[in-house]
Amino acid sequence: MLRVIFNHLKSEWYKYIIEIIVVILGILIAFNLEQWRDTRSNKKREIEILKEFKGALAADLVEMQHNISMHEYSILSSKIILKVIQDNLPYHDSLDACFAHTHAFTTFSGRVGPIEQLKNTNLAIVSNDKLRLEIISMYDEAYPRIRLVELAIKRDYEQLRDFDRLYFDAYDVDRVSTNKSIPPPFWGIMRPLRFAELKANPEYAALLRARISNQVGLLRGHYNPTEKALSDLLNQIDEEIKKLD
């Protein structure tokens, strides 16, 4: 009886092997298909996240460029006023736009929605290690440093406001500026009421010089490098999206 069973199994062994192979292949195919689906889903999600970063960082770049322009006009305006004080030149209404620009300060917003969302899910979904680290560095290092330096500029503005009450009329948003080289800021222009006294006040000139120093530091040390870094980062994100798509 055992011999009959053994002979039967021996004659049918190849069928069992084929069945085992088919089962194993089925498992492997199902596993690989599941992996492919997961990879495709992750890649799709990664592209979505990178596009969100691209939108936020592009908006940050536009804001940064606007801030740079505002501080450049402010620095130029302060230098013009200091030159007038130094050379004891008379008042001209073209200075009104310059006086207003000395009050410029910026508060960089830095849209953090995408990075907060990424931190709450999985940072590793951005598969390019170098790109992921540069994105994190932008939000966790560059942006906070900018905000700290901006506080110094705002303190300068608050000190200048003390002079407004003594020497200036209120902002005038309706009067047309006669300055041909410096456009008036959106908050209006400023007309001094006692220009001779303002020129003679050494604290005012000292504050303008300190303000120029702080603004130049903000531009050279933070705004300009961040503008370039944002532009480079956006190019890297574009390349990564093309690679993944």
Sine and cosine of phi, psi and omega as CSV:
sin_phi,cos_phi,sin_psi,cos_psi,sin_omega,cos_omega
0.00,0.00,-0.72,0.70,0.03,-1.00
-0.88,0.47,-0.61,0.79,0.00,-1.00
-0.91,0.42,-0.63,0.78,0.01,-1.00
-0.89,0.45,-0.71,0.71,0.01,-1.00
-0.89,0.46,-0.70,0.72,-0.02,-1.00
-0.88,0.47,-0.70,0.71,0.00,-1.00
-0.90,0.44,-0.59,0.81,0.02,-1.00
-0.91,0.41,-0.72,0.69,0.03,-1.00
-0.89,0.46,-0.63,0.78,-0.02,-1.00
-0.90,0.44,-0.62,0.78,-0.02,-1.00
-0.97,0.25,-0.38,0.93,-0.06,-1.00
-0.96,-0.27,0.11,0.99,-0.15,-0.99
-0.87,0.50,-0.60,0.80,-0.06,-1.00
-0.91,0.41,-0.50,0.86,0.03,-1.00
-0.92,0.40,-0.66,0.75,0.02,-1.00
-0.91,0.42,-0.64,0.77,0.01,-1.00
-0.89,0.45,-0.68,0.73,0.02,-1.00
-0.88,0.48,-0.67,0.74,0.01,-1.00
-0.89,0.46,-0.67,0.74,0.03,-1.00
-0.89,0.46,-0.69,0.72,0.01,-1.00
-0.89,0.46,-0.67,0.74,0.01,-1.00
-0.88,0.48,-0.69,0.73,0.02,-1.00
-0.88,0.47,-0.72,0.70,-0.01,-1.00
-0.89,0.46,-0.71,0.71,0.02,-1.00
-0.88,0.48,-0.64,0.77,0.03,-1.00
-0.88,0.48,-0.68,0.74,0.02,-1.00
-0.90,0.44,-0.71,0.71,-0.01,-1.00
-0.90,0.44,-0.68,0.73,0.01,-1.00
-0.89,0.45,-0.70,0.71,0.01,-1.00
-0.88,0.47,-0.66,0.75,0.00,-1.00
-0.90,0.43,-0.72,0.69,-0.01,-1.00
-0.91,0.41,-0.60,0.80,0.03,-1.00
-0.91,0.42,-0.65,0.76,0.03,-1.00
-0.91,0.42,-0.66,0.75,0.05,-1.00
-0.88,0.47,-0.68,0.74,0.00,-1.00
-0.89,0.46,-0.67,0.75,0.03,-1.00
-0.90,0.44,-0.67,0.74,0.02,-1.00
-0.89,0.45,-0.70,0.72,0.00,-1.00
-0.88,0.47,-0.69,0.72,0.01,-1.00
-0.90,0.44,-0.67,0.74,0.02,-1.00
-0.90,0.43,-0.69,0.73,0.02,-1.00
-0.90,0.44,-0.65,0.76,0.00,-1.00
-0.91,0.42,-0.66,0.75,0.04,-1.00
-0.89,0.46,-0.69,0.73,0.02,-1.00
-0.91,0.42,-0.63,0.77,0.02,-1.00
-0.89,0.46,-0.68,0.73,0.03,-1.00
-0.88,0.47,-0.67,0.74,0.02,-1.00
-0.87,0.49,-0.70,0.71,-0.01,-1.00
-0.91,0.42,-0.68,0.73,0.01,-1.00
-0.89,0.45,-0.59,0.81,0.05,-1.00
-0.93,0.38,-0.58,0.81,0.07,-1.00
-0.91,0.43,-0.68,0.73,0.06,-1.00
-0.88,0.47,-0.67,0.74,-0.01,-1.00
-0.86,0.51,-0.71,0.70,0.01,-1.00
-0.89,0.46,-0.70,0.71,-0.02,-1.00
-0.93,0.38,-0.70,0.71,-0.04,-1.00
-0.94,0.35,-0.56,0.83,0.06,-1.00
-0.90,0.43,-0.65,0.76,0.06,-1.00
-0.91,0.42,-0.63,0.78,0.05,-1.00
-0.89,0.46,-0.63,0.78,0.00,-1.00
-0.90,0.43,-0.69,0.72,0.04,-1.00
-0.88,0.48,-0.70,0.72,0.03,-1.00
-0.89,0.45,-0.66,0.75,0.00,-1.00
-0.88,0.47,-0.69,0.72,0.01,-1.00
-0.90,0.44,-0.62,0.78,0.07,-1.00
-0.90,0.44,-0.69,0.73,0.01,-1.00
-0.89,0.45,-0.66,0.75,0.02,-1.00
-0.87,0.50,-0.73,0.68,0.01,-1.00
-0.87,0.49,-0.66,0.75,-0.01,-1.00
-0.89,0.46,-0.69,0.72,-0.01,-1.00
-0.95,0.31,-0.54,0.84,0.05,-1.00
-0.90,0.44,-0.69,0.73,0.07,-1.00
-0.90,0.44,-0.61,0.80,-0.01,-1.00
-0.92,0.40,-0.69,0.72,0.03,-1.00
-0.88,0.47,-0.73,0.69,0.01,-1.00
-0.87,0.49,-0.66,0.75,0.00,-1.00
-0.89,0.45,-0.70,0.72,0.02,-1.00
-0.89,0.46,-0.63,0.78,0.01,-1.00
-0.91,0.41,-0.64,0.77,0.03,-1.00
-0.89,0.45,-0.70,0.71,0.00,-1.00
-0.90,0.43,-0.67,0.74,0.03,-1.00
-0.89,0.46,-0.59,0.81,0.05,-1.00
-0.91,0.42,-0.65,0.76,0.04,-1.00
-0.89,0.46,-0.68,0.73,0.02,-1.00
-0.91,0.41,-0.72,0.69,-0.04,-1.00
-0.88,0.47,-0.68,0.74,-0.05,-1.00
-1.00,-0.03,0.06,1.00,0.01,-1.00
0.80,0.60,0.76,0.65,-0.02,-1.00
-1.00,0.09,0.39,-0.92,-0.01,-1.00
-0.97,0.25,0.27,-0.96,0.03,-1.00
-0.94,0.33,0.60,-0.80,0.15,-0.99
-0.67,-0.75,0.61,-0.80,-0.10,-1.00
-0.92,0.40,-0.21,0.98,0.09,-1.00
-0.92,0.39,-0.30,0.95,0.02,-1.00
-0.96,0.28,-0.29,0.96,-0.08,-1.00
-0.87,0.49,-0.63,0.78,0.06,-1.00
-0.91,0.41,-0.60,0.80,0.02,-1.00
-0.91,0.42,-0.70,0.72,0.02,-1.00
-0.86,0.51,-0.65,0.76,0.01,-1.00
-0.91,0.40,-0.63,0.77,-0.02,-1.00
-0.92,0.40,-0.40,0.91,0.03,-1.00
-0.91,0.40,-0.25,0.97,0.00,-1.00
-1.00,-0.02,0.06,1.00,-0.07,-1.00
-0.93,0.38,0.73,-0.69,0.20,-0.98
-0.55,-0.83,0.39,-0.92,-0.07,-1.00
-0.77,-0.64,0.48,-0.87,0.10,-1.00
-0.78,-0.63,0.99,-0.15,-0.06,-1.00
-0.92,0.40,0.81,-0.58,-0.09,-1.00
-0.98,0.22,-0.74,0.67,-0.02,-1.00
0.87,0.49,1.00,0.01,-0.09,-1.00
-0.93,0.36,0.94,-0.34,-0.16,-0.99
-0.98,-0.18,0.06,1.00,-0.05,-1.00
-0.81,0.59,-0.79,0.62,-0.03,-1.00
-0.88,0.47,-0.66,0.75,-0.04,-1.00
-0.94,0.34,-0.59,0.81,0.05,-1.00
-0.91,0.41,-0.64,0.77,0.03,-1.00
-0.90,0.44,-0.66,0.75,-0.01,-1.00
-0.92,0.40,-0.65,0.76,0.01,-1.00
-0.91,0.41,-0.52,0.85,-0.01,-1.00
-0.98,0.19,-0.22,0.98,0.02,-1.00
-0.94,-0.34,-1.00,0.03,-0.04,-1.00
-0.40,-0.92,0.93,-0.36,-0.02,-1.00
-0.87,0.48,-0.49,0.87,-0.08,-1.00
-0.95,0.32,-0.11,0.99,0.02,-1.00
-0.91,0.42,-0.42,0.91,0.18,-0.98
-0.99,0.15,0.98,-0.22,-0.21,-0.98
-0.96,0.28,-0.42,0.91,0.01,-1.00
-0.98,0.19,0.95,-0.30,-0.09,-1.00
-0.85,0.53,-0.71,0.70,-0.04,-1.00
-0.89,0.46,-0.71,0.71,0.00,-1.00
-0.91,0.42,-0.68,0.74,0.00,-1.00
-0.87,0.49,-0.70,0.71,-0.02,-1.00
-0.91,0.41,-0.60,0.80,0.01,-1.00
-0.94,0.35,-0.61,0.79,0.06,-1.00
-0.90,0.44,-0.73,0.68,0.00,-1.00
-0.88,0.47,-0.67,0.74,0.00,-1.00
-0.88,0.47,-0.61,0.79,0.01,-1.00
-0.87,0.49,-0.73,0.69,-0.07,-1.00
-0.98,0.20,-0.61,0.79,-0.13,-0.99
-1.00,-0.03,-0.30,0.95,-0.06,-1.00
-0.86,-0.52,-0.84,0.54,-0.10,-1.00
-0.91,0.42,-0.75,0.66,-0.06,-1.00
-0.90,0.44,-0.72,0.70,0.03,-1.00
-0.88,0.48,-0.60,0.80,0.03,-1.00
-0.90,0.45,-0.65,0.76,0.02,-1.00
-0.86,0.51,-0.71,0.70,-0.06,-1.00
-0.90,0.44,-0.56,0.83,0.03,-1.00
-0.91,0.41,-0.69,0.72,-0.01,-1.00
-0.94,0.35,-0.57,0.82,0.03,-1.00
-0.86,0.50,-0.49,0.87,0.01,-1.00
-0.88,0.47,-0.59,0.81,0.02,-1.00
-0.91,0.42,-0.64,0.77,0.03,-1.00
-0.91,0.42,-0.63,0.78,0.00,-1.00
-0.92,0.39,-0.58,0.81,0.05,-1.00
-0.90,0.44,-0.63,0.78,0.07,-1.00
-0.87,0.50,-0.69,0.72,0.02,-1.00
-0.86,0.51,-0.70,0.72,-0.02,-1.00
-0.90,0.44,-0.57,0.82,0.06,-1.00
-0.94,0.35,-0.62,0.78,0.03,-1.00
-0.90,0.44,-0.51,0.86,0.01,-1.00
-0.88,0.48,-0.46,0.89,0.05,-1.00
-0.90,0.44,-0.57,0.82,0.03,-1.00
-0.96,0.28,-0.47,0.88,-0.02,-1.00
-0.84,0.54,-0.69,0.72,-0.07,-1.00
-0.91,0.41,-0.43,0.90,-0.05,-1.00
-1.00,-0.06,-0.57,0.82,-0.22,-0.98
-0.83,-0.56,-0.14,0.99,-0.15,-0.99
-0.80,-0.60,0.48,-0.88,0.21,-0.98
-0.98,0.20,0.17,-0.99,-0.01,-1.00
-0.93,0.36,0.31,-0.95,0.10,-0.99
-0.81,0.59,0.67,-0.75,0.04,-1.00
-0.88,-0.47,0.95,-0.32,-0.06,-1.00
-1.00,0.02,-0.17,0.99,-0.08,-1.00
-0.98,-0.18,-0.52,0.85,-0.08,-1.00
-0.94,0.34,0.66,-0.75,-0.03,-1.00
-0.99,0.15,0.74,-0.67,0.02,-1.00
-0.97,0.23,0.60,-0.80,0.06,-1.00
-1.00,-0.09,0.02,1.00,0.00,-1.00
-0.97,0.23,0.85,-0.52,-0.07,-1.00
-1.00,0.00,-0.30,0.95,-0.08,-1.00
-0.97,-0.23,-0.38,0.92,-0.02,-1.00
-0.84,-0.55,0.92,-0.39,0.01,-1.00
-0.92,0.38,0.55,-0.84,0.00,-1.00
-0.93,0.36,0.54,-0.84,0.07,-1.00
-0.95,0.32,0.28,-0.96,-0.09,-1.00
-0.92,0.40,-0.35,0.94,-0.03,-1.00
-1.00,0.06,0.06,1.00,0.08,-1.00
0.96,-0.27,-0.08,-1.00,0.00,-1.00
-0.91,-0.41,0.24,-0.97,-0.10,-1.00
-0.80,-0.60,0.78,-0.62,0.02,-1.00
-0.95,-0.30,0.83,-0.56,0.03,-1.00
-0.95,0.30,0.62,-0.79,0.01,-1.00
-1.00,-0.03,-0.57,0.82,0.00,-1.00
-0.76,-0.65,0.97,0.23,-0.12,-0.99
-0.91,0.42,-0.67,0.75,-0.03,-1.00
-0.88,0.47,-0.67,0.75,0.02,-1.00
-0.92,0.39,-0.62,0.78,0.01,-1.00
-0.89,0.46,-0.69,0.72,0.01,-1.00
-0.89,0.47,-0.55,0.84,-0.07,-1.00
-0.99,0.14,-0.13,0.99,-0.03,-1.00
-1.00,0.04,0.94,-0.33,-0.06,-1.00
-0.92,0.39,-0.43,0.90,0.00,-1.00
-0.91,0.42,-0.57,0.82,-0.01,-1.00
-0.91,0.41,-0.74,0.68,0.01,-1.00
-0.90,0.45,-0.64,0.77,0.01,-1.00
-0.90,0.44,-0.63,0.78,0.01,-1.00
-0.92,0.39,-0.64,0.77,0.05,-1.00
-0.90,0.44,-0.65,0.76,0.02,-1.00
-0.91,0.42,-0.67,0.74,0.03,-1.00
-0.90,0.43,-0.61,0.79,0.00,-1.00
-0.91,0.42,-0.69,0.73,0.05,-1.00
-0.85,0.53,-0.71,0.70,0.00,-1.00
-0.86,0.51,-0.71,0.71,0.00,-1.00
-0.91,0.41,-0.64,0.77,-0.02,-1.00
-0.94,0.34,-0.65,0.76,0.06,-1.00
-0.88,0.47,-0.65,0.76,0.06,-1.00
-0.89,0.47,-0.65,0.76,0.03,-1.00
-0.89,0.45,-0.69,0.73,-0.03,-1.00
-0.93,0.36,-0.80,0.60,-0.10,-1.00
-0.95,0.32,-0.61,0.79,-0.09,-1.00
-1.00,0.03,-0.35,0.94,-0.14,-0.99
-0.70,-0.72,-0.86,0.52,-0.11,-0.99
-0.89,0.45,-0.79,0.61,-0.04,-1.00
-0.89,0.45,-0.73,0.68,0.06,-1.00
-0.88,0.48,-0.61,0.80,0.00,-1.00
-0.94,0.34,-0.59,0.81,0.07,-1.00
-0.86,0.51,-0.72,0.70,0.02,-1.00
-0.91,0.41,-0.67,0.74,-0.01,-1.00
-0.89,0.45,-0.63,0.78,0.04,-1.00
-0.90,0.43,-0.69,0.72,0.02,-1.00
-0.88,0.47,-0.70,0.71,0.03,-1.00
-0.90,0.45,-0.66,0.75,-0.03,-1.00
-0.91,0.42,-0.64,0.77,0.04,-1.00
-0.90,0.44,-0.62,0.78,0.06,-1.00
-0.90,0.43,-0.66,0.75,0.03,-1.00
-0.90,0.44,-0.65,0.76,0.02,-1.00
-0.90,0.43,-0.66,0.75,0.05,-1.00
-0.85,0.52,-0.71,0.70,-0.01,-1.00
-0.90,0.44,-0.63,0.78,-0.01,-1.00
-0.93,0.37,-0.63,0.77,0.04,-1.00
-0.89,0.45,-0.68,0.73,0.04,-1.00
-0.88,0.48,-0.63,0.78,-0.02,-1.00
-0.92,0.39,-0.62,0.78,-0.05,-1.00
-0.99,0.15,-0.50,0.87,-0.13,-0.99
-0.95,0.31,0.00,0.00,0.00,0.00
